[in-house]
Each structure stands twice: as C-alpha cells, then as structure tokens.
Amino acid sequence: MKKTETKKILFNQLKPFFESKGYQLVISKYSGFIKRFDSGRDWIYFDAYDFNPCQNIHYSVMKNIILIDEIWQIIDERYFNVERLNLEFAHTLKFSYESLNSLNKSSYLPDIREEKDVLINTDMIIEFISCIALPMLERFNDIREIDKEINGDIFWESDWRKPFQVGNFPFHRLIIAFLCGNKNFEQLYHYHNGLFDYSNKEYPVKIINGKNSIEYLRAILEESGKWNTAS
C-alpha cells in the first residue's frame, strides 16, 4: 500500500472515534486529530514510515498550553530575535506508547501491507488512546500534574528517553515550575544556569543586559503581576 492511501484509510477508520471525543481531523503537514480549549489544545499527530511496499504508522500525543507558549514567545522575540509565525503545532508536552513503555523503537504498531492491516492498527491505536492517552491528557489539564512528572522527586537532567518530552526542555520546565510555585524552582534554575555558565567557557552564549537566556527567562517570569500562576 502507498503512504497516502494508508493514511486516508486510517483516518477514515479513526474519525468516528475521535469525533465522539470532541476532536476534529486536520489534514496538513502535521495531520491528525485536534481538540481545542480556551487554555490550549490536545493533538494526536500521525505519520507513516514508507517502507515500500509496506507502511509503518507512528503517532504522538501532545498537549499545548497557551500561557506557556506566550511566555516562550516573549523569549523568542526579545532574546533570540525570532518571530514565531505559527504556534498551531507547538507543544508543551509530548508522549507516545513507545515513550511510556520505554521501547527503543520507532513504532509498536505492525507493518501495513493491505487494508486489513490498517484495521488491526486502528484497533490498537484506539485501545491506547481511550485507555491511557485521553485520561492522561485530562489529568494534564492541571499543569501542576505536568510539574510533578518533569520536576518531581526524581531529578531529570533532560527529557531524553523519558516518558514525556518537553519542547525546549530547560526553558519550559522552568516556566512550568515557576507557574506552579514549585518549591525546587531555585534548584532547577541554578542547575540550568550553571550549565549555561559552564558551556559559555568554550561556546560563548548571547548576553543581553548582562543576562544569558536562562537569566533572561527568569526576569520575564518575575515581571510583577503579569502571569496567572496555578493555585
């Protein structure tokens, strides 16, 4: 089967399930199913590895929180001088069947050679999404639950090979810790700032008003009364 044909059949099979959960199918460079909220959106992105003549579906589950995007956008524009034109597919947190189960493989789903294989994939996807992913996304509507995972008792130096991936990890983890009033915020801040100081010895980093990007982020976070923090 060809990649386009495989994805078309897959989306047709998945569409009734996702629509029953309030999601809409979006066909674009990052095709998948999106559910929007006032505070952000949940998004399940699908693609296929083209191993002609077979296809292998892979997908990721993502949550986006608008407030975190807004803070990061300020850093992009003021510090990195980058204008972010499209935040539609930005994500705060990402996970998958593979990451939650520590699988060192691109996809747990079986290869697709004919239409009946798409139906097998569909059943496996719906099982994971309904039993694991959707309850987890609901839990993460409270960013304090995200904070517990990435800034909890077990210290994460990075999100590499962790159950959850966070875009721009040092920055997003500090934003989340600050908004949640995490008692370990100072420890996290000094850890990442120390890494920047160490790397600056060999690879000079950009300094604005005497601040590197981590220090600049803190200044933004501490702008009095600007951000609504978690209660």
C-alpha positions in Angstrom: 0.0 0.0 0.0 1.1 3.6 -0.7 1.6 6.0 2.2 -1.2 8.4 1.1 -3.7 5.5 0.7 -2.7 4.1 4.1 -3.2 7.3 5.9 -6.5 8.0 4.2 -8.0 4.6 5.2 -6.5 5.1 8.7 -8.1 8.5 9.2 -11.5 7.3 7.9 -11.4 4.4 10.4 -10.3 6.6 13.4 -12.5 9.6 12.6 -15.8 8.4 14.3 -13.9 7.5 17.5 -12.1 10.8 17.7 -15.2 12.9 16.8 -17.1 11.2 19.6 -14.4 12.5 22.0 -14.7 16.1 20.6 -11.7 16.0 18.2 -11.5 17.3 14.7 -9.5 15.8 11.8 -6.9 18.3 10.4 -5.2 17.4 7.2 -1.9 19.3 6.8 1.8 18.9 7.0 1.1 17.6 10.6 -2.1 15.6 10.0 -4.0 14.3 13.0 -6.9 15.0 15.4 -7.1 18.2 17.5 -9.3 19.2 20.4 -9.2 22.9 21.3 -9.8 24.5 24.7 -9.6 28.1 25.9 -6.3 27.2 27.6 -4.8 25.3 24.7 -5.3 22.2 22.7 -4.7 18.4 22.6 -3.3 17.0 19.4 -2.6 13.4 18.2 -0.3 13.5 15.2 0.0 10.7 12.8 2.5 9.8 10.1 3.9 6.7 8.3 7.3 5.4 7.6 7.3 4.4 3.9 9.0 1.0 3.7 7.6 0.3 0.2 5.7 -1.9 -0.3 4.6 -1.7 3.3 3.9 1.2 5.7 4.5 1.6 9.4 2.3 4.0 11.3 3.6 6.1 14.1 1.9 8.7 16.2 2.5 11.1 19.2 0.1 12.6 21.8 0.7 16.2 22.5 -0.7 18.9 24.9 -0.3 22.6 24.2 -0.8 25.2 26.9 -1.2 28.7 25.5 0.1 30.6 28.6 3.4 28.7 28.3 3.6 29.5 24.6 3.0 33.2 25.3 5.9 33.3 27.7 8.2 31.4 25.4 7.3 33.6 22.5 8.5 36.7 24.5 11.9 34.9 25.0 12.0 34.1 21.3 11.2 37.7 20.2 13.2 39.7 22.8 16.2 37.4 23.3 16.6 35.3 20.2 15.1 37.9 17.8 12.9 35.2 16.3 9.3 35.9 15.3 7.2 32.8 15.8 4.7 33.0 13.0 2.8 29.7 13.6 2.1 28.3 17.1 -0.6 25.9 15.8 1.6 22.9 16.2 3.7 23.9 19.2 3.6 21.5 22.1 4.1 21.8 25.8 4.3 18.1 26.5 4.5 15.0 24.2 4.3 11.3 24.8 3.6 8.1 23.0 3.1 4.4 23.6 6.8 3.8 23.0 8.0 6.5 25.4 5.6 5.4 28.2 6.8 1.8 27.8 10.5 2.6 27.3 10.5 1.0 23.9 13.6 1.7 21.8 11.8 1.5 18.5 10.0 4.0 16.3 6.6 2.3 16.4 5.0 -0.5 18.3 2.4 -1.0 15.5 2.7 -3.8 13.0 3.5 -3.1 9.4 0.7 -2.5 6.9 0.7 -4.3 3.6 -3.0 -4.4 2.9 -6.2 -2.9 4.1 -6.9 -5.5 6.8 -3.6 -4.5 8.5 -4.9 -0.9 8.7 -7.9 -2.2 10.7 -5.5 -4.0 13.1 -3.6 -0.8 13.6 -6.8 1.1 14.2 -7.9 -1.2 17.0 -4.5 -1.0 18.7 -4.4 2.8 18.4 -8.0 3.3 19.8 -7.1 1.0 22.8 -4.1 3.1 23.8 -5.8 6.4 23.2 -9.0 5.6 25.0 -7.4 3.7 28.0 -4.2 5.6 28.5 -3.8 8.8 26.4 -7.1 10.5 26.9 -7.2 10.1 30.7 -3.6 11.3 30.8 -4.4 14.4 28.7 -7.3 15.1 31.1 -5.0 14.9 34.1 -2.5 17.3 32.4 -5.1 20.0 32.1 -3.8 20.9 35.5 -0.2 22.0 34.8 0.7 21.0 38.4 0.4 17.4 37.2 2.9 18.1 34.4 5.2 19.7 37.0 5.0 16.5 39.1 6.3 14.5 36.2 9.1 16.6 34.9 10.1 18.4 38.1 9.2 15.8 40.7 11.2 13.9 43.3 13.4 12.1 40.7 15.5 14.8 39.1 15.6 14.9 35.3 18.8 16.3 33.8 17.0 16.3 30.5 13.9 14.7 28.9 16.0 12.3 26.7 14.5 8.8 26.9 11.9 9.9 29.5 8.2 9.0 29.4 7.4 12.6 28.5 9.2 15.1 26.2 9.1 18.8 26.7 9.9 21.2 23.9 12.9 23.5 24.8 13.3 21.5 28.0 15.3 23.8 30.3 13.1 26.8 29.5 9.7 25.0 29.6 10.5 23.1 32.8 11.4 26.4 34.5 8.3 28.1 33.2 6.1 25.3 34.5 7.9 25.1 37.9 7.5 28.9 38.3 3.8 28.9 37.4 3.2 26.1 39.8 5.1 27.5 42.7 7.4 24.5 42.8 9.5 24.5 45.9 12.5 23.3 43.9 12.4 26.2 41.4 15.7 27.7 42.7 17.5 24.4 42.5 16.2 23.9 38.9 17.2 27.5 38.0 20.7 27.3 39.4 21.3 23.8 37.8 20.4 25.0 34.2 22.1 28.4 34.7 25.2 26.6 35.8 25.2 24.6 32.6 25.0 27.7 30.6 27.9 29.2 32.5 30.0 26.1 32.0 29.2 25.9 28.3 29.9 29.6 27.9 33.6 28.9 28.6 34.0 27.1 25.2 30.9 28.2 23.3 30.1 31.8 24.2 26.3 32.4 24.6 24.4 35.5 23.8 24.3 38.1 26.6 21.6 40.8 26.8 21.7 43.4 29.6 24.2 41.1 31.4 21.9 38.1 31.2 22.1 34.8 29.4 18.8 33.2 28.1 18.1 31.4 31.4 18.6 34.6 33.4 16.5 36.5 30.9 13.7 34.0 31.2 13.7 34.5 35.0 13.4 38.2 34.6 10.4 37.7 32.3 8.8 35.3 34.8 9.3 37.8 37.6 7.6 40.7 35.8 5.2 41.7 38.6 1.6 40.5 38.3 1.9 39.5 34.6 1.3 35.8 34.8 -1.6 33.9 36.3 0.0 31.1 38.3 -1.5 27.8 39.3 -3.3 27.9 42.6 
